[in-house]
Amino acid sequence: ISRRMKLLAKELNVPLILVSQMSRGSEMRKEKPQLHDLRDSGAIEQDADIVAFLYKEKNQDADNELIELIIAKFRNGQTGSLAFKWDGKSFAFYPESYEKIMALSTSSDKLDKFPKQPPKEPSAEPNGEN
């Protein structure tokens, strides 16, 4: 199925997001999810351009949950992890602060490639002045 979906996305020139079930064995482990944890992972692992997992430590406070976005595969980019806070009341993920994300985030490459300061907010005025 994953191969046919990839061919269809190329034919229609559209991005396609597929969701996959995790294998039962992944529930029993205390480790973070990996590519081989995807059910029928061989085809998905081969065909996917990007594979991402959302991961949460089981012993966290329900009101202050840190969620890790794990980029396990990125055919044309960098793999690694980013940390976000989950706000269950608003059903939203958001960073607590840029510095905290950079401190908690990991990457297969060195983090020094990333800027040390948060990106500047876009200007509200069309001419670039506030």
Number of C-alpha atoms within 10 A of each C-alpha: 8 14 13 10 15 18 12 14 14 12 9 8 9 10 9 10 12 10 8 12 10 17 13 11 10 16 11 7 9 9 10 14 18 17 17 14 16 22 16 13 17 11 13 20 17 11 18 17 13 16 22 18 17 15 16 15 13 9 7 11 9 11 11 11 18 21 18 21 17 22 21 19 20 14 12 8 9 13 18 17 21 18 24 22 18 21 15 12 7 7 7 10 15 13 14 13 12 12 13 12 17 18 12 12 17 16 13 11 10 8 13 8 7 9 9 11 9 11 8 6 6 10 10 9 8 8 7 8 8 8
